[in-house]
Structure formats: structure tokens, C-alpha cells
Amino acid sequence: MLRIVGVGFGIAVGVGGTIGSGILRTPGEVAAQLRSSWLVVAVWLLGGVYAFFCTASVTELATMLPQEGGWYVYSRKAFGEYAGFVVGCCDWMMQTVAIAYLAVAFGEFAAGLNPGLATHLKLVAVVSVAVLTLLNWLGLRAGSRAQEFTSLVKALALIGFVVACFVVSPKVEAANLFSFSRLVPKGSILLALVVALQAVIVTYDGWYSPIYFMEEDRDPARNLPRSAIAGVLACIAVFVLVNAALLHVLPMAQLAASQMPAADAALLVFGSHGKQIILVISLITVVSTINALLLITPRILFAMGRDGLLPRGMASVNSGGTPSVALLIGALASIALVLSGSFETLIAIASFLFVAVYISGLVALFVLRAQRPELARPFKVWGYPWTTLGVLLASAGFLIASVISDIQHSLFTLVLIAISYPVYFFAVKNRAALNSEPVIPILKEAKAEYTKLQ
């Protein structure tokens, strides 16, 4: 691996992995639950606090164990190889499914700009993955620069959108063209808060992105705390500002009823060009996130291959510093999902698994604090153990809610995890066979000569 990245890349991959097209859609879902401007902003801030202390907790883990692989490394160190294997496989599957989902979204956004592409959505999605895979195949330098550029453009585009919403006030007549009956909140305010917070936490997913590159950072003990914390703070600021802008432009009833509130706001602010502007911003956000995930996924397989839990070829690195075989495997898996056109089940499973992966890391922090106090900790999470315990309990609550709301996919996920044990057993057995010393038989002549010498 090449140690060539620093704070700028860490911030870029954090912003790129976190800020996706969800922020242009989720505010409507949250508003539909809460119907109150201050509650909407409060929930986004609360989700930001959750992401912040999760980031601080995982930053301690990453600087304590500065190795490639992210969550896999911490589970393996705290709970053993099988736990590490399960977490690594789950993490890789989540990211691969996300790449496929985002590639399809890219095709849809591109078709929105150019209707002629509507009949070639899968082709556009596959090309987007292939082009970004080729870019990352060239090496970490090319991939990291692309990430820095796309993340910067994405952040500036969203900030520009926010400024326009506040500066270019829509006409009152335009806002009044929409007539919506008052929507009655479903259930209690507590249930509404829980559902809204679930949507917010999903949107914040990706705050952990910088932890996968610890062996490629020039000074991880110094740089990761800066980049991880700065990245999550930047995401919180963007999310809160976007919601404030939407609340400024759209009446609450319209915001709550909208499936794409950013597009509705853009139509009021920019007129007939609003749709095109939002589609361009959406394309930029999706490209940036896909590139971040294509940087992350091969590092997971690289770490597992190096430790012998996957074929050793996964740990091969090209001259540019890219785990090339692992990158190719991940890209082909994502393309296969795009072409299949039916990965809704995997999306549901991934939505269940991502918070389970969080929990594995947060619990690992408690275990390693207790069992390995001698490990160097260049960074320690503030307010430990209460802050980490707080986000751990919140994650557990989110996981329980996910299980209750989707029993079928939760049970299917448990079955998949159970099936993983024979695969793990075979991998470990195969590794033991490869690492065992060859037994050289003693020839009769050599034995006779040995006897004479005795």
C-alpha cells in the first residue's frame, strides 16, 4: 500500500461517502412524520450528534489498530476470526449493493436530463461503474484526487442551492398554487420521532468512510481524528442547512407530501430550470458516493485476503497502490446486480446490516478497552464510556425497530450469517493446509546411513 493520502482525502471520502442523493429526498419523509419546523431541525441535529459520537468512537478504534479493512479489523481483534469474517463479509456486501443501487440512480438521473437514455438505464449504470472502476484501477492517487474533486463540487453545489433558497425567495403566488389538505400524523409523537430519526440515521450513513485507509495515510494517528471529525461536522452542517432552506421555501404541507422536496424547491427558486439543476446536483452526488465506495470495498477484501480468510489473491496490489483483484471482484458483483435488475431483497438486508456493523464496532471498543489496555491510543473518544454507550443503545434500538418492521428479511439475514460458518471453516482449513510445513519422508538409504553414523 502507498502512504500518500492525508487530511484532505479523509475529509473528501467522508463527505463523499455520507452525502448522497438521500438528502434531496429524505427531508420530505421526516417532515411527513413531524409536521413541525423546529422538530425537523432538531431531529437532523440529533442525528448529527449520533453520527459525531459514533465517528469519535470508531476513530479511537482506527488509531488504536491502524490497519486496512475498517470494521472487520476491530471485530476480528475483539471477538476472534469468525466474528471478523462475518462482519467483513456483511460490510462488503452492504457497500457492493449500495454501488449497484447508486449506479441505477445515476442512470435515472441521466435519463432525466436526456430522455433518450431512458431505454438504456442499465447500460448507463454499468458504464458509470466501469469508468469509475477504471479510474481507481490506475491507482490510489487517481482515485483520491477524483474523490477530492467530486466531494468539493458536491459540497459547493449543495451550499449554492441553500444560498439560492434564502436569497432568491419564491413568489408568494407560486407557493400558494399548491393546495394540500392538512395531513394528520400517524400514531404518537414518540413514534413519529423514532420513525423520523431512523430515516435521518440512514441518511447519515457513511460517516465512517475514512477508517478504511489507515495503511495509506501518511500519519494516521494525527490525520484521522482531524479528517474524520471535520468530515462529519461538514456533513451535519450541510444536512441542517439543506433542511433549513427547504423549510424556508416550501410550506410544511407541501414538504411533507413531496417525494423529492429539493426538486420542488428548485422549481420555485429557479423556475423552469429547477429540475435540471437538481438533476445535475444529484448526478454529482451519486458519482462522488460511488467513487468513495469503490475505494472502500477492495480494502475490505484486501485485509481479509491478507489474513487468510479469503483467497490470497485478494491481497494483491498493483503498482498504483490499488488492490486490483479485490476492486475487480467488487465491480463485477455490482454490475451483475445492476444487470439482474432485482436486488430489492439485498437492499433490505443491507439496510438491516449496516447498523449491526455499527454495533459490532462500538462493542469492540468496550472489549478492547477492557482486554487490551496496553494498546496505544493516540485518540480517545470524549466522554467515554457514556457517549459510546449512548450511541450503542441508540443503535441497538434502531436494530430492534428494523427487526420488528421487517421480520422476513431479518430472519433471512440470520440464515445467511449461519450459512457463513461452513464457508469460514473451509477458508480456515484451506489456510492451515497452505501454511503447514511439508513433511519430507526419510528415505531408506538415508535412514541406513544415519544408523551407521550412530
Secondary structure in CASP SS format (residue, H / E / C, confidence):
PFRMAT SS
TARGET T0000
AUTHOR 0000-0000-0000
METHOD secondary structure of the structure
MODEL  1
M C 1.00
L C 1.00
R C 1.00
I C 1.00
V E 1.00
G C 1.00
V H 1.00
G H 1.00
F H 1.00
G H 1.00
I H 1.00
A H 1.00
V H 1.00
G H 1.00
V H 1.00
G H 1.00
G H 1.00
T H 1.00
I C 1.00
G C 1.00
S H 1.00
G H 1.00
I H 1.00
L H 1.00
R C 1.00
T H 1.00
P H 1.00
G H 1.00
E H 1.00
V H 1.00
A H 1.00
A H 1.00
Q H 1.00
L H 1.00
R C 1.00
S C 1.00
S H 1.00
W H 1.00
L H 1.00
V H 1.00
V H 1.00
A H 1.00
V H 1.00
W H 1.00
L H 1.00
L H 1.00
G H 1.00
G H 1.00
V H 1.00
Y H 1.00
A H 1.00
F H 1.00
F H 1.00
C H 1.00
T H 1.00
A H 1.00
S H 1.00
V H 1.00
T H 1.00
E H 1.00
L H 1.00
A H 1.00
T H 1.00
M H 1.00
L C 1.00
P C 1.00
Q C 1.00
E C 1.00
G C 1.00
G C 1.00
W H 1.00
Y H 1.00
V H 1.00
Y H 1.00
S H 1.00
R H 1.00
K H 1.00
A H 1.00
F H 1.00
G C 1.00
E H 1.00
Y H 1.00
A H 1.00
G H 1.00
F H 1.00
V H 1.00
V H 1.00
G H 1.00
C H 1.00
C H 1.00
D H 1.00
W H 1.00
M H 1.00
M H 1.00
Q H 1.00
T H 1.00
V H 1.00
A H 1.00
I H 1.00
A H 1.00
Y H 1.00
L H 1.00
A H 1.00
V H 1.00
A H 1.00
F H 1.00
G H 1.00
E H 1.00
F H 1.00
A H 1.00
A H 1.00
G H 1.00
L H 1.00
N C 1.00
P H 1.00
G H 1.00
L H 1.00
A H 1.00
T H 1.00
H H 1.00
L H 1.00
K H 1.00
L H 1.00
V H 1.00
A H 1.00
V H 1.00
V H 1.00
S H 1.00
V H 1.00
A H 1.00
V H 1.00
L H 1.00
T H 1.00
L H 1.00
L H 1.00
N H 1.00
W H 1.00
L C 1.00
G C 1.00
L H 1.00
R H 1.00
A H 1.00
G H 1.00
S H 1.00
R H 1.00
A H 1.00
Q H 1.00
E H 1.00
F H 1.00
T H 1.00
S H 1.00
L H 1.00
V H 1.00
K H 1.00
A H 1.00
L H 1.00
A H 1.00
L H 1.00
I H 1.00
G H 1.00
F H 1.00
V H 1.00
V H 1.00
A H 1.00
C H 1.00
F H 1.00
V H 1.00
V C 1.00
S C 1.00
P C 1.00
K C 1.00
V H 1.00
E H 1.00
A H 1.00
A H 1.00
N H 1.00
L C 1.00
F C 1.00
S C 1.00
F C 1.00
S C 1.00
R C 1.00
L C 1.00
V C 1.00
P C 1.00
K C 1.00
G C 1.00
S C 1.00
I H 1.00
L H 1.00
L H 1.00
A H 1.00
L H 1.00
V H 1.00
V H 1.00
A H 1.00
L H 1.00
Q H 1.00
A H 1.00
V H 1.00
I H 1.00
V H 1.00
T H 1.00
Y H 1.00
D C 1.00
G C 1.00
W C 1.00
Y C 1.00
S H 1.00
P H 1.00
I H 1.00
Y H 1.00
F H 1.00
M C 1.00
E C 1.00
E C 1.00
D E 1.00
R C 1.00
D C 1.00
P H 1.00
A H 1.00
R H 1.00
N H 1.00
L H 1.00
P H 1.00
R H 1.00
S H 1.00
A H 1.00
I H 1.00
A H 1.00
G H 1.00
V H 1.00
L H 1.00
A H 1.00
C H 1.00
I H 1.00
A H 1.00
V H 1.00
F H 1.00
V H 1.00
L H 1.00
V H 1.00
N H 1.00
A H 1.00
A H 1.00
L H 1.00
L H 1.00
H H 1.00
V H 1.00
L C 1.00
P C 1.00
M H 1.00
A H 1.00
Q H 1.00
L H 1.00
A H 1.00
A H 1.00
S C 1.00
Q C 1.00
M C 1.00
P H 1.00
A H 1.00
A H 1.00
D H 1.00
A H 1.00
A H 1.00
L H 1.00
L H 1.00
V H 1.00
F H 1.00
G H 1.00
S H 1.00
H H 1.00
G H 1.00
K H 1.00
Q H 1.00
I H 1.00
I H 1.00
L H 1.00
V H 1.00
I H 1.00
S H 1.00
L H 1.00
I H 1.00
T H 1.00
V H 1.00
V H 1.00
S H 1.00
T H 1.00
I H 1.00
N H 1.00
A H 1.00
L H 1.00
L H 1.00
L H 1.00
I H 1.00
T H 1.00
P H 1.00
R H 1.00
I H 1.00
L H 1.00
F H 1.00
A H 1.00
M H 1.00
G H 1.00
R H 1.00
D C 1.00
G C 1.00
L C 1.00
L C 1.00
P C 1.00
R H 1.00
G H 1.00
M H 1.00
A H 1.00
S C 1.00
V C 1.00
N C 1.00
S C 1.00
G C 1.00
G C 1.00
T C 1.00
P C 1.00
S H 1.00
V H 1.00
A H 1.00
L H 1.00
L H 1.00
I H 1.00
G H 1.00
A H 1.00
L H 1.00
A H 1.00
S H 1.00
I H 1.00
A H 1.00
L H 1.00
V H 1.00
L H 1.00
S H 1.00
G C 1.00
S C 1.00
F C 1.00
E H 1.00
T H 1.00
L H 1.00
I H 1.00
A H 1.00
I H 1.00
A H 1.00
S H 1.00
F H 1.00
L H 1.00
F H 1.00
V H 1.00
A H 1.00
V H 1.00
Y H 1.00
I H 1.00
S H 1.00
G H 1.00
L H 1.00
V H 1.00
A H 1.00
L H 1.00
F H 1.00
V H 1.00
L H 1.00
R H 1.00
A H 1.00
Q H 1.00
R C 1.00
P C 1.00
E C 1.00
L C 1.00
A C 1.00
R C 1.00
P C 1.00
F C 1.00
K C 1.00
V C 1.00
W C 1.00
G C 1.00
Y C 1.00
P C 1.00
W H 1.00
T H 1.00
T H 1.00
L H 1.00
G H 1.00
V H 1.00
L H 1.00
L H 1.00
A H 1.00
S H 1.00
A H 1.00
G H 1.00
F H 1.00
L H 1.00
I H 1.00
A H 1.00
S H 1.00
V H 1.00
I H 1.00
S H 1.00
D C 1.00
I H 1.00
Q H 1.00
H H 1.00
S H 1.00
L H 1.00
F H 1.00
T H 1.00
L H 1.00
V H 1.00
L H 1.00
I H 1.00
A H 1.00
I H 1.00
S H 1.00
Y H 1.00
P H 1.00
V H 1.00
Y H 1.00
F H 1.00
F H 1.00
A H 1.00
V H 1.00
K H 1.00
N H 1.00
R H 1.00
A H 1.00
A H 1.00
L H 1.00
N H 1.00
S C 1.00
E C 1.00
P C 1.00
V C 1.00
I C 1.00
P C 1.00
I C 1.00
L C 1.00
K H 1.00
E H 1.00
A H 1.00
K H 1.00
A H 1.00
E H 1.00
Y H 1.00
T H 1.00
K H 1.00
L H 1.00
Q C 1.00
END
